[in-house]
């Protein structure tokens, strides 16, 4: 990357912006950036200066997270006379972390983990509810189709039974009609009583 992409006369100390020692390791810079981004992001911080502060933090991290740009910044920083001892602990150990700051970061991380776990649980609950709803709908549809088939079969049986009974009654009526017709057509045979003889 060309060094011209790095501001040769930075207006502010990016180490100071990220609140890290100039000798801080990349992991420390990344952790500091995440902590400050969480604190000053406009979505979570509604103060008027949060947006400008977030721009400073992003700019500082873009430079310090890139080894080439960081080296160029370090050279420019020395020329501007920024203190090389900024934010160094009293015992000279740059890796020492303030216990209160550590506890705060751990609390933020734990809260973020809890939020993610709650979001995952919520999404899983929605998926489970959708699965249960689909299962209940399938069961209801199956039961409806079964009841519909039973009604259709019962109606068919009733219709067959009605047709059989109708045919039986018609046959009986036809037989009675035939007997009556034959009786009406038979010759009348008169019998004489003894007194008429």
Number of C-alpha atoms within 10 A of each C-alpha: 8 8 12 9 10 18 13 16 12 12 9 13 18 24 22 16 18 24 17 21 20 21 15 14 13 13 10 15 22 15 14 19 22 16 16 18 20 16 15 21 18 17 10 11 15 11 10 9 11 18 16 13 17 20 14 16 24 18 13 21 21 14 19 24 16 12 11 15 20 20 15 19 22 20 13 17 21 11 11 15 8 15 12 14 12 15 14 18 14 8 7 9 10 17 14 11 11 10 9 9 10 11 12 13 16 12 12 15 13 12 12 13 12 12 12 12 12 12 12 12 12 12 12 12 12 12 12 12 12 12 12 12 12 12 12 12 12 12 12 12 12 12 12 12 12 12 12 12 12 12 12 12 12 12 12 12 12 12 12 12 12 12 12 12 12 12 12 12 12 12 12 12 12 12 12 12 12 12 11 11 11 10 11 10 8 8 7 8 6 6 6 8 7 6 5 5 5
